[in-house]
Amino acid sequence: MYVTHFYENKTSVLSQLLVSLPIVEENIKIKGRKAKIVQITQMDDHNYHVSIIFEKVPKKQPLKEIGKKKR
């Protein structure tokens, strides 16, 4: 069992107790957001720090309604 700490830009996102370690370049989902593993650092026998990058989600533009007046 490994204690795995997930970090994004030095910010702790999640800490988990895992049976197997994730692999570099693996796509994972954390808190409903897609992420990619960049680096895995071993701190001691059972502690690992995993650096991740979240996928950027573009903001949706509101639809402009043609022909309606503002009241």
Buried (B, 14 or more C-beta within 10 A) or exposed (E): EBBBBBBBEEEEBBEEEEEEEBEEEEEBEBEEEEBBBEEBEEEEEEEBBBBBEBEEEEEEEEEEEEEEEEE
